[in-house]
Amino acid sequence: MNSKNRITLPKSGLGRDELFKTMQARRSKDAEWQTGKAFCLVYHPGEERSRMIKEAYNMFFTENALNPTAFPSLRQFEAEVVSMSAGLLRGDEKVAGSLTSGGTESILLAVKTARSWASKHKPGVAMPEVIIPETAHPAFHKAFYYFGVKGVMVPVREDFRVDVQKVKEAITENTVMIVGSAPSYPHGVIDPIRELSNLALENKLLMHVDSCVGGFLLPFIQKLGYPVVPFDFSLEGVTSISADIHKYGYAAKGASVILYRNAELRKHQFYVYTDWCGGIYGSPTISGTRPGGTIAAAWAALMSIGEEGYLEMAKRTMVATERIKQGIKDMKGVHVLGNPDMSLIAFGSEEHDIYAIGDELNMQGWYFDRQQNPASLHLTVSQIHLEVVDTFLEDLERAIKQSAKFRVGKLGNSFQVATVKGLSKMLPEGMIAKLQNAMSSTKQVTKKRTAAMYGMMGALSGTGDLQAIVLNFLDRLNSLEQA
Ligand SMILES: *Cc1c(COP(=O)(O)O)cnc(C)c1O
């Protein structure tokens, strides 16, 4: 019996129609990624490319990479994916790695490897320490928690890149690894990897670069001529890199690589248990059973998209990013945080409640992250967003104006607010437009009455005391009405 707190297994299985009808219905409230409305979580290479990658996934739907001797195909896919990734990140032929289920697993493994490396190379260290920027991904904290490693957090500078001097000061005899992001997720900036790499060399430490989100985009935008500072194996001190194929590699979810400078270091990642009655058990990564589908799809994505395809999508991504960044910079009341190196944009507001702007955007169907310290909204721009740049910027502009109205709402003087609303309702359509033109520097005329009022509010906001603004607004409204 199904109740509020329990769903039971159906006695006889659902038929195809009912099954998919139910699933389709449940999907209706999901983020609308197909039309480019999701600025996070999803990376879509377009229908045609996607179809090919899905086909590859389905082809190896049943296979299991737990035992690679049973499926040499999967072993070869994996080895080639690792090799292609290492090449993109300027590793030489000694670079070795593994395909993992995602950025988190790659990072867990990098930390676990550092711990095992330390137990051999720094045997005196009881509690190994890993230094991370405060902007580093929570997967590191998860790893510290799982593996009993001490995380040492270092603040970032005003430009949101880690303060190298503070990293230097944080190094103790227990330090085993330094971490930098290329780029960091929250603000999309690359930490000073060269300086961190030098610190690691000087202190004989491991150095991990979290390029989960950047690993499959930075090499291509660099080729396109965008400035990218060195962040990869070309820096001598970098000993491991994580890069997610299920992000800008546009593969199926469940695919990332963890790469090491050499196979010797990678050995610290592996797990072997030789005494089991079920036989000798060896496992390279965290998962036991590993889905053949994701491995095949990762290989198929890299092979079918190829350098030209990635360059094309990287170009689209960067053009969309530049236009959105510029659009935000041109807008009154919002600003881009720092100077993003890639395609991640965080923007905040001095004048408005940025979360209220977020609410308005959500109502228009946009999906993105909300961030804190400082409060901001976060966009992960990818190739699909080139199609929606203008719509997004229009919606953002409207959202800013509408959020200005919430400030008025905060006045607590509902009489005044009601008066503003009431007056705008009473004004004839043409008058609203005229008034808005007179007051707005952008000269944008909106058709809807409410939107026009928000527009006027937006145009007036940020010019001093809120109480005075509203009074001023009422004054102008009335005098024009008189005219
Ligand atoms: C996405 C991301 C991760 C974690 O990857 P998952 O695939 O979500 O586990 C780690 N670091 C950075 C910088 C990321 O962007």
The ligand as a MOL file (V3000), in Angstrom:
LIG
                    3D

  0  0  0     0  0            999 V3000
M  V30 BEGIN CTAB
M  V30 COUNTS 15 15 0 0 0
M  V30 BEGIN ATOM
M  V30 1 C 33.0300 20.5840 -10.2080 0
M  V30 2 C 34.2430 20.8230 -9.4210 0
M  V30 3 C 34.7240 19.8770 -8.5150 0
M  V30 4 C 33.9610 18.6230 -8.1320 0
M  V30 5 O 33.5710 17.8600 -9.2030 0
M  V30 6 P 32.3090 16.8830 -9.1560 0
M  V30 7 O 32.3620 16.2860 -10.5030 0
M  V30 8 O 31.1000 17.7130 -8.9060 0
M  V30 9 O 32.5100 15.9010 -8.0810 0
M  V30 10 C 35.9240 20.1550 -7.8920 0
M  V30 11 N 36.5880 21.2890 -8.1320 0
M  V30 12 C 36.1440 22.2360 -8.9770 0
M  V30 13 C 36.9330 23.4920 -9.1920 0
M  V30 14 C 34.9460 22.0380 -9.6370 0
M  V30 15 O 34.4800 22.9730 -10.4610 0
M  V30 END ATOM
M  V30 BEGIN BOND
M  V30 1 1 1 2
M  V30 2 1 2 3
M  V30 3 2 2 14
M  V30 4 1 3 4
M  V30 5 2 3 10
M  V30 6 1 4 5
M  V30 7 1 5 6
M  V30 8 2 6 7
M  V30 9 1 6 8
M  V30 10 1 6 9
M  V30 11 1 10 11
M  V30 12 2 11 12
M  V30 13 1 12 13
M  V30 14 1 12 14
M  V30 15 1 14 15
M  V30 END BOND
M  V30 END CTAB
M  END
